[in-house]
Amino acid sequence: MSKMRLSRLRQLIFGFYMSGIMSLLMSGVITFINTGIDGEFHYRWGPAFLVAWAVAFPLVTFIAPLAGKMTEFTMRRFD
């Protein structure tokens, strides 16, 4: 596999994991804040997580390169 394809694959895998972890945590926190924890919590959290991940994964995939460029721009100011 070419270096370019490996780099793109790495970005997609990173986005998959990052968006999944962040969606899991944030949907759990927001579900807890909005409804509290009871016996039905996981039934509310699961669908909230799936919706959050469905939105987050494409956003992370497209926004991560922009965030990387913004980081490089910011860090150059410290040189």
C-alpha positions in Angstrom: 0.0 0.0 0.0 1.3 3.5 -0.9 2.3 5.9 1.8 -0.5 8.2 0.8 -3.1 5.5 1.1 -1.7 4.4 4.5 -1.8 8.0 5.7 -5.5 8.3 4.6 -6.3 5.0 6.2 -4.6 6.1 9.4 -6.7 9.3 9.4 -9.9 7.3 9.0 -9.0 4.8 11.8 -8.1 7.7 14.1 -11.4 9.4 13.3 -13.3 6.2 13.9 -11.8 5.7 17.4 -11.7 9.4 18.4 -15.3 10.1 17.4 -16.5 6.8 19.0 -14.8 7.5 22.3 -15.9 11.2 22.4 -19.4 10.3 21.4 -19.7 7.6 24.0 -18.4 9.9 26.8 -20.3 13.0 25.8 -23.6 11.2 25.1 -23.3 9.5 28.5 -22.7 12.8 30.3 -25.4 14.7 28.5 -27.9 11.8 29.0 -27.0 11.7 32.7 -27.4 15.5 33.1 -30.7 15.6 31.3 -32.4 12.4 32.8 -30.3 11.1 35.7 -29.3 7.5 36.2 -31.9 4.9 36.8 -32.7 1.4 35.5 -33.5 2.8 32.1 -30.4 4.9 31.7 -28.6 2.6 29.2 -31.8 2.4 27.0 -31.6 6.2 26.6 -27.8 6.4 26.4 -27.5 3.7 23.6 -29.5 5.5 21.0 -28.1 8.9 22.0 -24.6 7.5 21.5 -25.4 6.0 18.0 -26.9 9.4 16.8 -23.9 11.3 18.2 -21.4 8.9 16.6 -23.2 9.0 13.2 -22.7 12.8 13.3 -19.3 12.9 14.9 -17.4 10.4 12.6 -17.9 12.4 9.4 -17.2 15.6 11.1 -14.0 14.4 12.7 -12.9 12.9 9.4 -13.3 16.3 7.6 -12.4 18.6 10.5 -9.2 16.8 11.7 -7.0 18.0 8.8 -8.2 21.6 9.4 -7.5 21.3 13.1 -4.0 20.0 12.3 -3.3 22.9 10.0 -4.6 25.4 12.7 -2.3 23.7 15.2 0.7 24.0 13.0 -0.1 27.6 12.4 -0.4 28.3 16.1 2.8 26.4 17.0 4.8 28.4 14.4 4.1 31.4 16.5 6.2 29.8 19.3 9.3 29.3 17.1 
